[in-house]
Amino acid sequence: MNNDNVSTRSSSPVLLWLVLVVSGAVNAAGPLVGLGLVPRMVAGAIAVVTIGLLITHYVRRRRA
């Protein structure tokens, strides 16, 4: 079951995972270091968007 039309793996999933880990860490450690509500909410929103992009990348790659 080889699909020769699929391009080689790009670095975008690696970058998305890195952004997810960093934004999740900021969101989780925010109360411990005294971050305000707004930066934590922004970090949480970035994490949610990143999860959506990772799912989209996975589905598109499976269909190709």
C-alpha positions in Angstrom: 0.0 0.0 0.0 2.5 2.6 -1.2 1.4 6.0 -2.2 4.0 7.6 -4.4 2.1 10.8 -4.8 2.5 11.8 -1.1 5.3 14.3 -0.6 8.0 13.7 1.9 7.3 14.5 5.5 7.6 18.2 6.2 8.8 19.9 9.4 5.4 21.5 10.0 4.2 18.7 12.4 7.4 19.1 14.4 6.9 22.8 14.7 3.2 22.4 15.6 4.1 19.9 18.4 6.8 22.3 19.7 4.2 25.2 19.8 1.7 22.9 21.5 4.1 21.9 24.2 5.3 25.5 24.9 1.8 27.0 24.9 0.6 24.1 27.1 3.5 24.6 29.5 2.8 28.4 29.7 -0.9 27.7 30.3 -0.2 25.1 33.0 2.6 26.9 34.8 1.0 30.4 34.6 -0.7 30.3 38.0 2.5 29.1 39.6 4.6 31.9 38.3 1.9 34.6 38.7 1.0 35.2 35.1 -2.2 37.1 34.5 -5.4 35.6 33.1 -5.0 37.2 29.6 -1.6 35.6 28.8 -2.9 32.2 30.0 -6.0 32.5 27.9 -3.9 33.4 24.8 -1.6 30.4 25.5 -4.7 28.2 25.8 -6.2 29.5 22.6 -2.9 28.9 20.8 -2.9 25.3 22.1 -6.4 24.7 20.9 -5.6 26.1 17.4 -2.4 24.0 17.3 -4.4 20.8 18.2 -6.8 21.6 15.4 -4.0 22.1 12.9 -2.4 18.9 13.9 -5.6 17.0 13.4 -6.1 18.7 10.0 -2.6 17.8 9.0 -3.1 14.2 10.0 -6.4 13.8 8.2 -5.1 15.4 5.0 -2.0 13.2 5.0 -4.2 10.1 5.5 -6.4 11.0 2.6 -3.5 11.7 0.2 
